[in-house]
Amino acid sequence: MDCRHIQYCDSKSRLDLNKLLALFQLGAFWAKHRKIDDLAVAISHSEPVISVWDRDNLIGFARATSDGIYRATIWDVVIHPDYRGVGLGRNLIKTVLSHPLMSRVERVYLMTTHQQSFYERIGFECNSSTTMVLYNQPLVTPLATQAMQFQD
């Protein structure tokens, strides 16, 4: 595949959320049911946000969150199925990692279900020491509990 016309873009403003949603539905089983409004919030709180384009077609995406020095996490990495296997994913991750908010970070985390070997080839390692997760529940603080009791 001739990839000379493929462009990597770090402009959130160029990102068409409808195209991103379509890419997720096609190439990301874990993001098939996301909503445009929720994507907008996630993207607005992420930096960098990198998209990959074949002319006007969105063919790749990744975003990250970072404190710029200690920790960062890469999220939502996806390449269109028709474009996989030619190095675009590797370049996408390298583009994310070269961003100023990512390049000095002590540890970069990511979650993946089936692509461990892909990320290991880039330099990521399995890390069994950070496997905890909190499934967010509506917070009920002591004051909120008291307020609910007064309403009854």
FENNOR-V808237 format. One record per residue. N is the residue number from 1. RES is the residue in one small letter. SS is DSSP state (hx for helix, st for strand, lp for the rest). PSI is psi in whole degrees, -180 to 180 (NA if undefined). BURIAL is + if it has 16 or more other C-alpha atoms within 10 Angstrom, else -. Layout:
((N | RES | SS | PSI | BURIAL) (N | RES | SS | PSI | BURIAL))
//
This chain:
((1 | m | lp | 133 | -) (2 | d | lp | 113 | -) (3 | c | lp | 14 | -) (4 | r | lp | -25 | -) (5 | h | lp | 0 | -) (6 | i | st | 134 | -) (7 | q | st | 141 | +) (8 | y | st | 129 | +) (9 | c | st | 132 | +) (10 | d | lp | 28 | +) (11 | s | lp | 114 | -) (12 | k | hx | -32 | +) (13 | s | hx | -26 | -) (14 | r | hx | -17 | -) (15 | l | lp | 121 | +) (16 | d | lp | 113 | -) (17 | l | hx | -29 | +) (18 | n | hx | -41 | -) (19 | k | hx | -38 | -) (20 | l | hx | -45 | +) (21 | l | hx | -42 | +) (22 | a | hx | -41 | -) (23 | l | hx | -44 | +) (24 | f | hx | -44 | +) (25 | q | hx | -31 | -) (26 | l | hx | -39 | -) (27 | g | hx | 9 | +) (28 | a | lp | 94 | +) (29 | f | hx | -31 | -) (30 | w | hx | -7 | -) (31 | a | hx | 15 | -) (32 | k | lp | -27 | -) (33 | h | lp | 20 | -) (34 | r | lp | 157 | -) (35 | k | lp | 150 | -) (36 | i | hx | -47 | -) (37 | d | hx | -40 | -) (38 | d | hx | -39 | -) (39 | l | hx | -41 | -) (40 | a | hx | -41 | -) (41 | v | hx | -48 | -) (42 | a | hx | -44 | -) (43 | i | hx | -38 | +) (44 | s | hx | -24 | -) (45 | h | lp | 12 | -) (46 | s | lp | 145 | +) (47 | e | lp | 118 | +) (48 | p | lp | 161 | +) (49 | v | st | 117 | +) (50 | i | st | 131 | +) (51 | s | st | 153 | +) (52 | v | st | 131 | +) (53 | w | st | 137 | -) (54 | d | st | 95 | -) (55 | r | lp | -111 | -) (56 | d | lp | 8 | -) (57 | n | st | 124 | -) (58 | l | st | 118 | +) (59 | i | st | -4 | +) (60 | g | st | 157 | +) (61 | f | st | 146 | +) (62 | a | st | 153 | +) (63 | r | st | 164 | +) (64 | a | st | 160 | +) (65 | t | st | 145 | +) (66 | s | st | 148 | +) (67 | d | lp | -2 | -) (68 | g | lp | -7 | +) (69 | i | lp | -44 | -) (70 | y | lp | -53 | -) (71 | r | st | 147 | +) (72 | a | st | 157 | +) (73 | t | st | 134 | +) (74 | i | st | 136 | +) (75 | w | st | 154 | +) (76 | d | st | 44 | +) (77 | v | st | 124 | +) (78 | v | st | 138 | +) (79 | i | st | 136 | +) (80 | h | lp | 135 | +) (81 | p | hx | -34 | -) (82 | d | hx | -13 | -) (83 | y | hx | 6 | -) (84 | r | lp | 152 | -) (85 | g | lp | 7 | -) (86 | v | lp | 11 | -) (87 | g | lp | 1 | -) (88 | l | hx | -39 | +) (89 | g | hx | -44 | +) (90 | r | hx | -46 | -) (91 | n | hx | -34 | -) (92 | l | hx | -48 | +) (93 | i | hx | -42 | +) (94 | k | hx | -37 | -) (95 | t | hx | -44 | +) (96 | v | hx | -48 | +) (97 | l | hx | -23 | +) (98 | s | hx | -9 | -) (99 | h | lp | 144 | +) (100 | p | lp | -32 | -) (101 | l | lp | -11 | +) (102 | m | lp | -29 | +) (103 | s | lp | -22 | +) (104 | r | lp | 0 | +) (105 | v | lp | 136 | +) (106 | e | lp | -43 | -) (107 | r | st | 133 | -) (108 | v | st | 125 | +) (109 | y | st | 156 | +) (110 | l | st | 157 | -) (111 | m | lp | 137 | -) (112 | t | lp | 145 | -) (113 | t | lp | -44 | -) (114 | h | lp | 0 | -) (115 | q | lp | 29 | -) (116 | q | hx | -44 | -) (117 | s | hx | -35 | -) (118 | f | hx | -49 | -) (119 | y | hx | -32 | +) (120 | e | hx | -37 | -) (121 | r | hx | -23 | -) (122 | i | hx | -19 | -) (123 | g | lp | -5 | -) (124 | f | lp | 153 | -) (125 | e | lp | 149 | -) (126 | c | lp | 143 | -) (127 | n | lp | 97 | -) (128 | s | hx | -7 | -) (129 | s | hx | -7 | -) (130 | t | hx | 55 | -) (131 | t | lp | 16 | -) (132 | m | lp | 150 | -) (133 | v | lp | 145 | -) (134 | l | lp | 116 | -) (135 | y | lp | 109 | -) (136 | n | lp | 124 | -) (137 | q | lp | 156 | -) (138 | p | lp | 129 | -) (139 | l | lp | 133 | -) (140 | v | lp | 101 | -) (141 | t | lp | 163 | -) (142 | p | hx | -40 | -) (143 | l | hx | -40 | -) (144 | a | hx | -37 | -) (145 | t | hx | -44 | -) (146 | q | hx | -42 | -) (147 | a | hx | -39 | -) (148 | m | hx | -36 | -) (149 | q | hx | -37 | -) (150 | f | hx | -27 | -) (151 | q | hx | -25 | -) (152 | d | lp | NA | -))
//
